[in-house]
């Protein structure tokens, strides 16, 4: 039996460095914190504040934007850290790709025709949190 959060037939990534290798090899990639692709295929994303159904799965980009001039690992740490609050016994991070069908209320991509690419070990979220605290100025207001 697979450990919780592992998806059959795709790699299980155990470090930010492994996620970075995948992101550098394939683009675009996204992360989603959920019960996984099988559970997501049986449901729809919903904006919890308005109740509106969304036209795709809410995801966060793992592929850095062209303007990003820092290490890929720093981008990944930030992206994983920002959604770490979604981690739960029923939810884990997994990597996917697909077509963008729109944007959600937080301007996040909404994907359709998704394909699971990898699962991310829960320990990588801890690594992301540590990396984020080390390399970013949390709370800086951009002035």
Kinemage of the C-alpha trace (Angstrom):
@kinemage 1
@onewidth
@group {chain A} dominant
@subgroup {mainchain}
@vectorlist {calphas} color= white
{ca unk a 1} P 0.000 0.000 0.000
{ca unk a 2} L 1.271 3.470 -0.919
{ca unk a 3} L 2.012 5.994 1.800
{ca unk a 4} L -0.535 8.820 2.196
{ca unk a 5} L -0.176 11.464 -0.496
{ca unk a 6} L 1.549 9.187 -3.008
{ca unk a 7} L -0.041 8.894 -6.432
{ca unk a 8} L 0.321 5.667 -8.393
{ca unk a 9} L 2.350 5.890 -11.591
{ca unk a 10} L 3.989 9.269 -10.953
{ca unk a 11} L 7.115 10.310 -9.004
{ca unk a 12} L 6.872 11.168 -5.305
{ca unk a 13} L 9.106 14.205 -4.748
{ca unk a 14} L 10.894 14.413 -1.395
{ca unk a 15} L 12.770 17.743 -1.586
{ca unk a 16} L 12.512 21.212 -3.078
{ca unk a 17} L 15.522 20.280 -5.223
{ca unk a 18} L 13.538 17.392 -6.754
{ca unk a 19} L 10.572 19.699 -7.418
{ca unk a 20} L 12.980 22.188 -9.033
{ca unk a 21} L 14.396 19.490 -11.325
{ca unk a 22} L 10.885 18.631 -12.494
{ca unk a 23} L 9.928 22.297 -13.017
{ca unk a 24} L 13.100 22.925 -14.999
{ca unk a 25} L 12.353 19.911 -17.242
{ca unk a 26} L 8.622 20.522 -17.857
{ca unk a 27} L 6.587 23.689 -18.124
{ca unk a 28} L 4.101 24.915 -17.102
{ca unk a 29} L 3.515 23.061 -13.847
{ca unk a 30} L 1.194 23.850 -10.967
{ca unk a 31} L 0.603 22.645 -7.422
{ca unk a 32} L -2.708 21.808 -5.830
{ca unk a 33} L -3.402 20.889 -2.206
{ca unk a 34} L -6.300 18.422 -2.211
{ca unk a 35} L -7.256 14.782 -1.726
{ca unk a 36} L -5.701 14.112 -5.136
{ca unk a 37} L -6.677 13.862 -8.792
{ca unk a 38} L -9.244 11.080 -8.358
{ca unk a 39} L -11.132 13.029 -5.691
{ca unk a 40} L -10.828 16.243 -7.732
{ca unk a 41} L -12.286 14.558 -10.830
{ca unk a 42} L -15.481 13.919 -8.869
{ca unk a 43} L -15.953 17.510 -7.694
{ca unk a 44} L -15.673 21.151 -8.763
{ca unk a 45} L -13.798 24.043 -7.223
{ca unk a 46} L -15.924 26.659 -5.521
{ca unk a 47} L -15.185 30.158 -4.309
{ca unk a 48} L -15.966 29.733 -0.629
{ca unk a 49} L -16.745 33.420 -0.025
{ca unk a 50} L -19.281 33.904 -2.845
{ca unk a 51} L -20.380 30.308 -3.337
{ca unk a 52} L -19.707 30.595 -7.093
{ca unk a 53} L -18.631 27.479 -8.943
{ca unk a 54} L -15.272 27.896 -10.665
{ca unk a 55} L -14.642 26.696 -14.240
{ca unk a 56} L -11.572 24.660 -13.261
{ca unk a 57} L -9.362 23.469 -10.431
{ca unk a 58} L -7.746 26.205 -8.363
{ca unk a 59} L -3.944 25.839 -8.533
{ca unk a 60} L -0.752 27.726 -7.764
{ca unk a 61} L 2.046 28.110 -10.387
{ca unk a 62} L 5.251 26.178 -9.798
{ca unk a 63} L 6.871 27.448 -12.986
{ca unk a 64} L 8.576 30.769 -12.213
{ca unk a 65} L 7.506 33.891 -14.072
{ca unk a 66} L 9.982 35.228 -16.679
{ca unk a 67} L 10.844 38.203 -14.429
{ca unk a 68} L 11.959 35.927 -11.575
{ca unk a 69} L 15.758 36.355 -11.270
{ca unk a 70} L 16.350 34.253 -8.179
{ca unk a 71} L 16.821 30.541 -7.663
{ca unk a 72} L 13.972 28.303 -8.757
{ca unk a 73} L 14.044 26.793 -5.258
{ca unk a 74} L 13.184 30.196 -3.777
{ca unk a 75} L 10.145 30.525 -6.067
{ca unk a 76} L 9.027 27.020 -5.107
{ca unk a 77} L 9.484 27.697 -1.393
{ca unk a 78} L 7.320 30.792 -1.680
{ca unk a 79} L 4.613 29.054 -3.705
{ca unk a 80} L 4.424 26.046 -1.370
{ca unk a 81} L 4.612 28.173 1.786
{ca unk a 82} L 1.712 30.390 0.678
{ca unk a 83} L -0.641 27.422 0.519
{ca unk a 84} L 0.794 25.359 3.378
{ca unk a 85} L -2.287 26.210 5.452
{ca unk a 86} L -4.252 23.873 3.140
{ca unk a 87} L -2.202 20.857 4.233
{ca unk a 88} L -4.274 18.444 6.317
{ca unk a 89} L -4.583 14.694 6.843
{ca unk a 90} L -6.979 14.652 3.870
{ca unk a 91} L -5.056 17.122 1.686
{ca unk a 92} L -1.554 16.931 0.268
{ca unk a 93} L 0.372 18.795 -2.452
{ca unk a 94} L 0.547 17.311 -5.922
{ca unk a 95} L 1.926 18.585 -9.216
{ca unk a 96} L -0.244 18.853 -12.291
{ca unk a 97} L -0.517 20.427 -15.690
{ca unk a 98} L -3.511 21.329 -17.825
{ca unk a 99} L -5.244 24.092 -19.721
{ca unk a 100} L -6.068 27.415 -18.049
{ca unk a 101} L -9.845 27.955 -18.175
{ca unk a 102} L -9.862 31.222 -16.260
{ca unk a 103} L -8.715 32.894 -13.062
{ca unk a 104} L -10.122 32.525 -9.576
{ca unk a 105} L -11.019 35.309 -7.147
{ca unk a 106} L -7.383 35.559 -5.977
{ca unk a 107} L -6.238 35.636 -9.623
{ca unk a 108} L -5.061 32.016 -9.344
{ca unk a 109} L -5.126 29.865 -12.495
{ca unk a 110} L -8.102 27.533 -12.885
{ca unk a 111} L -7.150 24.363 -14.779
{ca unk a 112} L -9.150 21.909 -16.875
{ca unk a 113} L -8.009 18.769 -18.716
{ca unk a 114} L -5.513 18.150 -15.936
{ca unk a 115} L -2.809 15.509 -15.757
{ca unk a 116} L -1.108 14.461 -12.532
{ca unk a 117} L 2.669 14.750 -12.891
{ca unk a 118} L 3.945 14.012 -9.354
{ca unk a 119} L 3.064 14.064 -5.693
{ca unk a 120} L 5.012 16.123 -3.171
{ca unk a 121} L 5.940 14.695 0.189
{ca unk a 122} L 4.527 16.598 3.154
{ca unk a 123} L 8.077 17.114 4.432
{ca unk a 124} L 8.760 19.348 1.405
{ca unk a 125} L 6.214 21.835 2.766
{ca unk a 126} L 8.261 21.976 5.991
{ca unk a 127} L 11.413 22.508 3.927
{ca unk a 128} L 9.622 25.273 1.983
{ca unk a 129} L 8.595 26.978 5.229
{ca unk a 130} L 12.177 26.928 6.505
{ca unk a 131} L 13.572 28.154 3.183
{ca unk a 132} L 10.949 30.905 2.940
{ca unk a 133} L 11.828 32.206 6.410
{ca unk a 134} L 15.543 32.161 5.537
{ca unk a 135} L 15.488 33.876 2.114
{ca unk a 136} L 12.501 36.246 2.151
{ca unk a 137} L 11.557 39.339 4.114
{ca unk a 138} L 8.125 38.225 5.259
{ca unk a 139} L 5.786 41.155 5.747
{ca unk a 140} L 7.792 43.607 3.638
{ca unk a 141} L 5.335 46.005 1.993
{ca unk a 142} L 7.173 46.601 -1.296
{ca unk a 143} L 8.126 50.215 -0.723
